Amino acid sequence: MKKLITIGSLVLMGFSSSFANGGKDGLSKDVNYSFQHEFANSKMISWVNSNGYIKVTFSQDGVILYAYFDQNAELLAVSRNILSNQLPISLMLNLKKDYRAYWITDLFQIDSHGDQAYYASMENADYRIVIRSTDGFSWQIFSREKKETE
């Protein structure tokens, strides 16, 4: 569970900042081999080598996915952006009920070795929050930040 939370943090940082290279040039042979082994028949779009991990953006069956590898070419996690109606029903209902004063700025699902979690970045006029669900039933506040007033 702790590993999933750490990976979720990496994913959040990865969505907010990218140092992308548009192809496989410079990507280590080990990571390229691991990627091809894990995701045969997918098309690599770009990769990022940052903060001790490698993020590969790719397309598989028409869906954009993000794979995270460590520097030893081990697959850490796979994530994808989702719409709120793709959440499990209990999470979707809780989101609409408990966070109706916020709008969603980012919503994604992450899978790490069979453990799944959902993260939602949300805002209202005063706060930016990130909530997460690791059980598929309820949300917990992962981070909360007061917006600066002008």
N, C-alpha and C positions, 0 to 999 in steps of 0.2 A: 504494500500500500504506500509506504514511504517513497519507494522508487517511482510509482505512478504519479505522485504529487510533484516530485522533482522533475520528472519528464514533462508534466503539465506546465510547470514554470518555464522550462526551456521552450516549449511550444508557444506559450504566450509571448516570450521574448522574440521568438522567431517570426511570429506574425507581425510584430510591431517594428522589427528592424531587419533588413536583409542586405547582405553584401553579395548579391547573386552574380554568378558567372553563367552565361547563357548556354553552356554545354559541358561536355565531359573533360575538356582540356584541363589538366592540372588535378583532376580527381584521381585519387590513388587507385592503383590497380586492384587492391584488396576491397575497397569500398565498391568500386565498379563491379567486380565479380560478385560480391555479396548482394548488391542490388539486383543484378541480372538473375542470380540464383533465387532470390526471394520473390521477385516480381517479373517472371518471364512473360513475354508478350506485352509488356507495358512500354510506354514511351517516356524517356526521361526528358523533362523540359528544362530544368535548371538545377543547380546545386549551390549551397552556401556552406562555407567552412568558417564557423564562428563559435566562440565560447566553448571550445573543447568538443564540439559535436559537428556532424555534417548533416545538413537538411537537404534532402533530394525532393524536388517537386516533380511529380510525374502524372501521367494520365493512364488509367486502366479502365477499360470498358466504358470510356466516355466520362469517367469521374476523375476529378483532380484530387490527388492524394499527396500527403507529405510523409516521407519516411525519415526517421532520425537514426543516424548511426554514430557510434562512438569512434574515436580515432583508431581503434583496432578493428574496424569494419563490422562490429557487432550491431545488429538491428536492435534499437532501443524501443521504438514505438512507431506507430502509424497513426496519422490523424487526417480528418477531413472536416471541412466546413459543412454545416448543416443548417436547415431552416427549423424554426421552432416547431413546425408540425411534424418533423422527423424525430422529435424527442419521444421517449416513452411517455405514455399517456399521463401517468402521475406527475412526471416532471413538467410536462407541458401545462397541466392544470395548475400546479403549484406556482409556476412561473407567472402565469396570467393573474392568479389570485394575489400572491404575496409581493410581486414586483411590478404591479401595474403602473406605478408612478415612474418607472424607468423605461427607456428604450434600449433595445439590444444593438450593440455595435459590433459584436463578434460572438459567434456560437460555433463550437466545434466538439467533435467526439474524438477521443483518443483511445487507442488500444495498445497495451504493452503486455506482451506475453499472455494474452487472454484476459487480462484485467481491463475493464472499460471504465471510462470516466467521461463526464460532460463538463464543459466550461462555458460560461456565458460572461462576456464583458458587457456592462450596462452603464447607462448614464441617466441622470436627470439634471435639473438646473444647478444643483448644489454638489453632487457627488458622482464619482466614478467608482464602480464596484466590479469585482469579479466574484462570481459564485461558481461552485462546483458541486457535482454529485458523483460520488464513487459507488453508491449503492443502487442507482437507477430509480430511487423513490423520493428522495428529498434533496434539497439544496442546502449548502453551507456557505457562509461568506468566506471567501479565500483572501480577498484584500478589499480595502475601502480607502478612498482618497478624497479629501475635500477639494473641490475645484477652487482655484484662486479667483477672487472677484476683482474686477477691473476698476 
